[in-house]
C-alpha cells in the first residue's frame, strides 16, 4: 500500500528500532549497526512513499541494512581496518543471527538492547537519552522534548555519551540474569519515556503515535514476564495500561485532540483499566505500600479512569498524589500536572500560582493560557498562546490553539479583558 510521508516515517521508526536491535546482536558492533540502519531507513523514506510500504517492512529494512553494512565494511577494509571488517563480514555471512547463550536472560531483541544500553557505567540521563535516540528512533529534538532540555544541550550529551562508550570500551553485550536488577530502574524509565514519546509526539500530523505506544506496552509486558516478582515493571505496565485505556477517546473523527473534560468515557477501555488496577495493587504489595514515581503516576491515572465524570474526579486525592510525586521525583511535568489539578480543586487563580515559576515552554504556556481564559483574562491568554521560536507542536495541536485564539479574540472584541 502507498502511504503518506508521516505514515511511512512512523513505520520506519518502529521497524528500524527492531532491525537495529537484531543487527547489534548479530554484529556485536553498535556503531556499524546504527549507521547501516540509518542508511536503510533513508532508502525507505526515499522509496516507500512512491512505491508503497512493503508487505514485510522489517524484512525489507533488515536486508537493506545488511547490504549497507557490507558496503560500509568493504570501504573500511579498503582503508586498512581489515581486522574489524573481516570479523563483521564473517558475522554477516551467516543467514540468521546466532542463538543466545543458555545463560542469556533476555530473549526479546529490542528489550535486550534496552538492557544493554542501560549500562551502569553511564549516567542515568545518558542511558535514557541514548536509548530514546537509538532504539526509539527519536530525533535529537524529540529526545530533548522528552527529557525537558534544549536540542543543543541534548546533542552535546549524546556526543559525550558516545565518546565515553568508546574511551571506556563499554561492551555492548546482553547482561546476565545477575546484572538485570541494577539496570531495572533505568529500563523502566526508558519504556515509560518511549510510551510518552508516542502519547505526546514532538511535531508531526498525529495526536498519538499509536505504534510507538503499542511497542512500549509490549516491552512493558515482556519486562513483567522477565521479572515477575519486581514491583517496578508491574507499576510501569499499570501506568501505561491505565493511560492507554483512554486513548480511543483522545481524538475526534477528524483526528483533532479532545480534552479530558470533554471525552466520551464510554469509549474508554474497561478491560485495560481492570488490568492496570490489578497490576498497581500487585506492585504496591511488593513494595510494602511505599510508592515509587511510577506507582504514584499510575495512581493518578486510576483516579481519572474511575471517576464518573471530569467534574466528579477526586481532585483532592489527585493533588495529594502529585504532592507525593513532586516530593520524591520533582520535575516540571509533574509540577505542571499538579497545577492543573490544583486549578480544578481550588480554582484557576490557584492553578496559575502553582505553575507561576515553571519554565515558559510551549506546554506550560498552553496550560497558563487555558487558566487565564477561565479567569476571563482573554488578552493575557492570547499573549501566553502566542507562538515563539523553537515551539514544536503537532498539526492537530496547532489547529486546536488556532481555534482557541479565534475564540478568545472574539471575547476581547466583545468587551472581555
VEXDREN-2710 file (C-alpha; in Angstrom, 1 decimal):
% VEXDREN-2710
k/r/px/py/pz
1/UNK/0.0/0.0/0.0
2/UNK/1.0/3.6/-0.6
3/UNK/1.3/5.8/2.4
4/UNK/1.8/9.4/3.4
5/UNK/5.2/10.6/4.4
6/UNK/4.1/10.7/8.1
7/UNK/2.8/7.1/8.0
8/UNK/6.0/5.9/6.2
9/UNK/8.2/7.7/8.8
10/UNK/6.3/6.0/11.6
11/UNK/6.7/2.5/10.1
12/UNK/10.4/3.2/9.5
13/UNK/10.9/4.5/13.1
14/UNK/9.3/1.4/14.7
15/UNK/10.7/-1.3/12.4
16/UNK/14.1/0.4/12.3
17/UNK/14.4/0.1/16.0
18/UNK/13.8/-3.6/15.8
19/UNK/16.2/-4.1/12.9
20/UNK/18.9/-2.2/14.9
21/UNK/18.4/-4.5/17.8
22/UNK/18.8/-7.6/15.6
23/UNK/21.9/-6.1/13.9
24/UNK/23.6/-5.1/17.1
25/UNK/23.1/-8.6/18.4
26/UNK/24.3/-10.1/15.1
27/UNK/27.4/-8.0/14.6
28/UNK/28.4/-7.0/18.1
29/UNK/29.2/-3.6/16.7
30/UNK/26.8/-0.8/17.7
31/UNK/28.2/2.0/15.5
32/UNK/28.3/-0.1/12.4
33/UNK/24.7/-1.4/13.0
34/UNK/23.4/2.1/13.7
35/UNK/25.0/3.5/10.6
36/UNK/23.7/0.7/8.4
37/UNK/20.1/1.0/9.8
38/UNK/20.2/4.8/9.3
39/UNK/21.1/4.3/5.6
40/UNK/18.4/1.7/5.2
41/UNK/15.9/4.0/6.8
42/UNK/16.9/6.8/4.5
43/UNK/16.4/4.5/1.5
44/UNK/12.9/3.5/2.8
45/UNK/11.9/7.2/3.2
46/UNK/13.0/7.9/-0.3
47/UNK/11.3/5.0/-2.0
48/UNK/8.3/3.8/0.1
49/UNK/6.1/7.0/-0.3
50/UNK/6.0/6.4/-4.1
51/UNK/6.2/2.6/-4.3
52/UNK/4.3/1.8/-1.2
53/UNK/5.3/0.2/2.1
54/UNK/6.4/-3.4/1.5
55/UNK/4.2/-6.2/2.9
56/UNK/7.1/-7.1/5.3
57/UNK/8.7/-3.8/6.1
58/UNK/11.0/-5.2/8.8
59/UNK/12.4/-7.8/6.4
60/UNK/13.0/-5.1/3.7
61/UNK/14.8/-2.9/6.2
62/UNK/16.8/-5.9/7.5
63/UNK/18.0/-7.0/4.1
64/UNK/18.8/-3.4/3.1
65/UNK/20.7/-2.7/6.4
66/UNK/22.7/-5.9/6.0
67/UNK/23.7/-4.8/2.4
68/UNK/24.6/-1.3/3.7
69/UNK/26.7/-2.8/6.5
70/UNK/28.6/-5.0/3.9
71/UNK/29.2/-1.9/1.8
72/UNK/30.5/0.1/4.8
73/UNK/32.8/-2.8/5.9
74/UNK/34.2/-3.2/2.4
75/UNK/35.1/0.5/2.4
76/UNK/36.7/0.1/5.8
77/UNK/38.7/-2.9/4.6
78/UNK/39.9/-0.9/1.6
79/UNK/41.0/1.9/4.0
80/UNK/43.0/-0.6/6.1
81/UNK/40.8/-1.6/9.0
82/UNK/41.0/-5.3/7.9
83/UNK/40.6/-7.0/11.3
84/UNK/37.3/-5.3/12.3
85/UNK/35.9/-5.6/8.7
86/UNK/36.8/-9.3/8.5
87/UNK/35.1/-10.2/11.8
88/UNK/31.9/-8.3/11.0
89/UNK/31.8/-9.6/7.4
90/UNK/32.0/-13.1/8.8
91/UNK/29.1/-12.4/11.0
92/UNK/27.1/-11.0/8.1
93/UNK/27.8/-14.1/6.1
94/UNK/25.6/-16.1/8.5
95/UNK/22.0/-16.3/7.2
96/UNK/20.5/-15.7/10.7
97/UNK/21.6/-14.1/13.9
98/UNK/23.3/-16.5/16.3
99/UNK/21.2/-18.0/19.1
100/UNK/21.7/-16.6/22.5
101/UNK/23.8/-18.3/25.2
102/UNK/21.9/-20.7/27.5
103/UNK/22.5/-18.2/30.4
104/UNK/21.1/-15.3/28.5
105/UNK/18.2/-13.9/30.5
106/UNK/16.5/-11.6/27.9
107/UNK/15.1/-13.2/24.7
108/UNK/13.5/-10.2/23.1
109/UNK/15.9/-8.4/20.8
110/UNK/14.6/-4.9/21.5
111/UNK/14.3/-5.4/25.3
112/UNK/17.7/-7.0/25.3
113/UNK/19.2/-3.8/23.7
114/UNK/17.4/-1.6/26.2
115/UNK/19.1/-3.5/29.0
116/UNK/22.4/-3.3/27.1
117/UNK/22.1/0.5/26.7
118/UNK/21.4/0.9/30.4
119/UNK/25.0/0.1/31.4
120/UNK/25.7/1.2/35.0
121/UNK/28.9/3.0/33.9
122/UNK/26.7/5.6/32.1
123/UNK/24.8/8.3/34.0
124/UNK/21.0/7.7/34.2
125/UNK/20.3/10.7/32.0
126/UNK/22.8/9.4/29.4
127/UNK/21.3/6.0/29.3
128/UNK/17.8/7.3/28.8
129/UNK/18.9/9.8/26.1
130/UNK/20.9/7.2/24.2
131/UNK/18.2/4.6/24.3
132/UNK/15.5/7.0/23.2
133/UNK/17.7/8.2/20.3
134/UNK/18.7/4.8/19.0
135/UNK/16.1/2.3/20.0
136/UNK/13.0/4.6/19.8
137/UNK/14.4/6.2/16.7
138/UNK/13.6/9.7/18.0
139/UNK/15.3/12.7/16.6
140/UNK/17.6/14.8/18.9
141/UNK/14.8/17.4/19.1
142/UNK/12.3/14.7/20.2
143/UNK/14.7/13.3/22.8
144/UNK/15.3/16.9/24.1
145/UNK/11.5/17.4/24.4
146/UNK/11.0/14.1/26.2
147/UNK/13.8/15.0/28.7
148/UNK/12.9/18.7/29.1
149/UNK/16.1/20.2/27.7
150/UNK/17.2/22.0/24.6
151/UNK/18.1/20.4/21.3
152/UNK/21.7/21.8/21.5
153/UNK/22.3/20.5/25.1
154/UNK/20.9/17.1/24.1
155/UNK/23.2/16.9/21.0
156/UNK/26.2/17.6/23.3
157/UNK/25.0/15.0/25.8
158/UNK/24.7/12.3/23.2
159/UNK/28.1/13.1/21.7
160/UNK/29.7/12.9/25.2
161/UNK/28.0/9.6/25.9
162/UNK/29.2/8.0/22.7
163/UNK/32.8/9.3/23.3
164/UNK/32.6/7.8/26.8
165/UNK/31.5/4.5/25.4
166/UNK/34.4/4.4/23.0
167/UNK/37.0/5.6/25.5
168/UNK/35.9/3.3/28.3
169/UNK/35.4/0.3/25.9
170/UNK/32.0/-0.3/27.4
171/UNK/30.8/-3.6/26.0
172/UNK/27.5/-3.9/24.2
173/UNK/26.5/-7.3/25.3
174/UNK/23.4/-8.8/26.8
175/UNK/23.6/-8.7/30.6
176/UNK/23.3/-11.9/32.6
177/UNK/20.5/-12.5/35.0
178/UNK/22.5/-11.3/37.9
179/UNK/23.1/-8.0/36.2
180/UNK/19.4/-7.2/35.4
181/UNK/18.3/-5.8/38.8
182/UNK/20.9/-3.0/38.8
183/UNK/19.6/-1.9/35.4
184/UNK/15.9/-2.3/36.1
185/UNK/15.1/1.3/37.1
186/UNK/16.8/2.7/34.0
187/UNK/15.0/0.2/31.8
188/UNK/11.6/1.1/33.3
189/UNK/12.3/4.8/32.7
190/UNK/13.2/4.0/29.1
191/UNK/10.0/2.1/28.5
192/UNK/7.9/4.8/30.1
193/UNK/9.7/7.5/28.1
194/UNK/9.1/5.5/24.9
195/UNK/5.4/5.5/25.7
196/UNK/5.4/9.2/26.5
197/UNK/7.0/9.9/23.1
198/UNK/4.2/8.2/21.4
199/UNK/1.4/9.5/23.7
200/UNK/2.6/13.1/23.2
201/UNK/4.5/13.2/19.9
202/UNK/7.0/16.0/19.1
203/UNK/5.5/17.5/16.0
204/UNK/4.0/15.7/13.0
205/UNK/0.5/15.0/12.0
206/UNK/-0.7/12.7/14.8
207/UNK/-2.1/13.4/18.2
208/UNK/-0.9/9.9/19.3
209/UNK/1.8/7.7/17.7
210/UNK/-0.2/4.5/18.3
211/UNK/2.5/2.1/17.0
212/UNK/5.1/3.6/19.4
213/UNK/2.7/3.4/22.3
214/UNK/1.9/-0.2/21.4
215/UNK/5.6/-1.1/21.3
216/UNK/6.2/0.4/24.7
217/UNK/3.2/-1.6/26.1
218/UNK/4.6/-4.7/24.5
219/UNK/8.1/-4.1/26.1
220/UNK/6.5/-3.4/29.5
221/UNK/4.6/-6.8/29.3
222/UNK/7.9/-8.5/28.4
223/UNK/9.6/-6.8/31.3
224/UNK/6.9/-8.1/33.7
225/UNK/7.3/-11.6/32.3
226/UNK/11.1/-11.4/32.7
227/UNK/11.0/-10.1/36.2
228/UNK/7.6/-11.2/37.6
229/UNK/8.4/-10.6/41.3
230/UNK/9.6/-7.0/40.9
231/UNK/7.4/-4.0/41.8
232/UNK/8.8/-1.6/39.2
233/UNK/7.8/-3.4/35.9
234/UNK/4.3/-4.0/37.3
235/UNK/4.0/-0.3/38.1
236/UNK/5.2/0.8/34.7
237/UNK/2.8/-1.6/32.9
238/UNK/-0.1/-0.4/35.2
239/UNK/0.7/3.2/34.3
240/UNK/0.8/2.5/30.6
241/UNK/-2.4/0.5/30.6
242/UNK/-4.4/3.0/32.7
243/UNK/-3.3/5.7/30.3
244/UNK/-3.8/3.7/27.2
245/UNK/-7.3/2.9/28.3
246/UNK/-8.3/6.5/27.5
247/UNK/-6.7/6.6/24.0
248/UNK/-9.9/5.8/22.0
249/UNK/-11.5/9.0/23.2
250/UNK/-8.5/11.3/22.9
251/UNK/-9.1/12.3/19.2
252/UNK/-12.3/13.2/17.4
253/UNK/-13.5/12.0/14.0
254/UNK/-11.1/14.3/12.1
255/UNK/-8.1/13.5/14.3
256/UNK/-8.1/16.6/16.4
257/UNK/-7.4/16.3/20.2
258/UNK/-10.3/16.0/22.7
259/UNK/-9.6/17.4/26.2
260/UNK/-10.0/15.0/29.1
261/UNK/-13.0/17.0/30.3
262/UNK/-14.8/16.5/27.0
263/UNK/-14.0/12.9/26.4
264/UNK/-16.7/10.2/25.9
265/UNK/-15.9/8.0/28.9
266/UNK/-18.0/5.1/27.4
267/UNK/-15.2/4.7/24.8
268/UNK/-12.5/4.1/27.5
269/UNK/-11.3/0.5/27.6
270/UNK/-12.6/-1.0/30.8
271/UNK/-10.6/-4.2/30.3
272/UNK/-7.3/-2.2/30.3
273/UNK/-8.5/-0.3/33.4
274/UNK/-9.2/-3.5/35.3
275/UNK/-5.8/-5.0/34.3
276/UNK/-3.9/-1.8/35.2
277/UNK/-5.7/-1.6/38.5
278/UNK/-4.8/-5.2/39.4
279/UNK/-1.1/-4.6/38.4
280/UNK/-0.9/-1.4/40.5
281/UNK/-2.3/-3.3/43.6
282/UNK/0.3/-6.1/43.0
283/UNK/3.1/-3.6/42.6
284/UNK/2.2/-1.8/45.9
285/UNK/2.0/-5.0/47.8
286/UNK/5.5/-5.9/46.6
287/UNK/6.9/-2.5/47.8
288/UNK/5.1/-2.7/51.1
289/UNK/2.9/0.2/50.2
290/UNK/5.8/2.6/49.8
291/UNK/5.1/4.2/46.4
292/UNK/7.7/5.0/43.8
293/UNK/7.2/7.6/41.0
294/UNK/5.6/5.1/38.6
295/UNK/3.2/3.8/41.2
296/UNK/2.2/7.4/42.0
297/UNK/1.6/8.3/38.4
298/UNK/-0.4/5.1/37.9
299/UNK/-2.5/6.0/41.0
300/UNK/-3.2/9.4/39.4
301/UNK/-4.2/7.7/36.1
302/UNK/-6.5/5.4/38.1
303/UNK/-8.2/8.3/39.8
304/UNK/-9.1/9.7/36.4
305/UNK/-10.2/6.3/35.0
306/UNK/-12.6/5.5/37.8
307/UNK/-14.1/9.0/38.1
308/UNK/-17.8/9.1/36.9
309/UNK/-17.1/12.4/35.2
310/UNK/-14.5/15.1/34.9
311/UNK/-16.3/17.2/37.5
312/UNK/-16.7/14.1/39.7
313/UNK/-12.9/13.4/39.8
314/UNK/-11.5/13.3/43.3
315/UNK/-9.2/16.3/42.8
316/UNK/-8.2/16.5/46.4
317/UNK/-6.7/12.9/46.1
318/UNK/-5.1/13.8/42.7
319/UNK/-3.4/16.8/44.3
320/UNK/-2.3/14.7/47.2
321/UNK/-0.7/12.1/44.8
322/UNK/1.0/14.9/42.8
323/UNK/2.4/16.4/46.1
324/UNK/3.9/13.0/46.9
325/UNK/5.3/12.6/43.3
326/UNK/6.9/16.1/43.4
327/UNK/8.4/15.3/46.7
328/UNK/10.1/12.0/45.6
329/UNK/10.7/12.8/41.9
330/UNK/10.5/16.6/41.3
331/UNK/10.1/17.5/37.6
332/UNK/8.5/20.2/35.6
333/UNK/5.8/17.9/34.0
334/UNK/4.8/16.7/37.5
335/UNK/4.5/20.2/38.8
336/UNK/2.6/21.3/35.7
337/UNK/0.1/18.4/36.1
338/UNK/-0.2/19.3/39.8
339/UNK/-1.0/22.9/38.8
340/UNK/-3.9/21.7/36.6
341/UNK/-5.2/19.6/39.5
342/UNK/-4.9/22.5/41.9
343/UNK/-6.9/24.6/39.5
344/UNK/-9.7/22.0/39.4
345/UNK/-9.8/21.8/43.2
346/UNK/-9.2/25.4/44.2
347/UNK/-9.9/27.5/41.0
348/UNK/-7.9/28.8/38.1
349/UNK/-6.2/31.6/40.1
350/UNK/-4.7/29.0/42.4
351/UNK/-3.7/27.0/39.4
352/UNK/-1.9/30.0/37.9
353/UNK/0.0/30.5/41.2
354/UNK/1.0/26.8/41.2
355/UNK/2.6/27.0/37.8
356/UNK/3.9/30.6/38.0
357/UNK/7.6/29.7/38.4
358/UNK/7.8/26.9/35.8
359/UNK/9.9/27.5/32.6
360/UNK/7.7/29.0/29.9
361/UNK/7.9/26.2/27.4
362/UNK/5.2/25.6/24.9
363/UNK/3.3/23.1/27.1
364/UNK/3.4/25.4/30.2
365/UNK/2.2/28.4/28.2
366/UNK/-0.7/26.3/26.9
367/UNK/-1.8/25.5/30.4
368/UNK/-1.4/29.1/31.5
369/UNK/-3.5/30.3/28.6
370/UNK/-6.3/28.0/29.5
371/UNK/-6.3/29.1/33.1
372/UNK/-6.1/32.8/32.2
373/UNK/-9.1/32.3/29.9
374/UNK/-11.0/30.6/32.7
375/UNK/-10.4/33.7/34.8
376/UNK/-11.8/35.9/32.0
377/UNK/-8.3/37.3/31.2
378/UNK/-8.6/36.7/27.5
379/UNK/-5.9/39.2/26.4
380/UNK/-3.4/37.6/28.7
381/UNK/-4.5/34.2/27.5
382/UNK/-3.8/35.3/23.9
383/UNK/-0.4/36.6/24.8
384/UNK/0.5/33.3/26.6
385/UNK/-0.5/31.4/23.5
386/UNK/1.5/33.5/21.1
387/UNK/3.9/31.2/19.2
388/UNK/7.6/31.6/19.9
389/UNK/10.8/30.5/18.1
390/UNK/11.5/26.9/18.9
391/UNK/7.9/25.9/19.7
392/UNK/7.2/22.4/18.2
393/UNK/3.6/21.2/18.1
394/UNK/1.7/18.5/16.2
395/UNK/-0.6/19.8/13.5
396/UNK/-3.7/18.9/15.5
397/UNK/-2.4/20.8/18.5
398/UNK/-1.6/23.8/16.2
399/UNK/-5.2/23.7/14.9
400/UNK/-6.6/23.5/18.4
401/UNK/-4.6/26.5/19.5
402/UNK/-5.6/28.5/16.5
403/UNK/-9.2/27.8/17.3
404/UNK/-8.6/28.9/20.9
405/UNK/-7.0/32.1/19.7
406/UNK/-10.0/32.9/17.4
407/UNK/-12.5/32.3/20.3
408/UNK/-10.5/34.5/22.8
409/UNK/-10.0/37.2/20.2
410/UNK/-13.8/37.4/19.8
411/UNK/-14.1/37.6/23.6
412/UNK/-11.7/40.6/23.7
413/UNK/-13.5/42.3/20.8
414/UNK/-16.9/41.9/22.6
415/UNK/-15.6/43.6/25.7
416/UNK/-13.6/40.9/27.6
417/UNK/-10.3/41.8/29.2
END
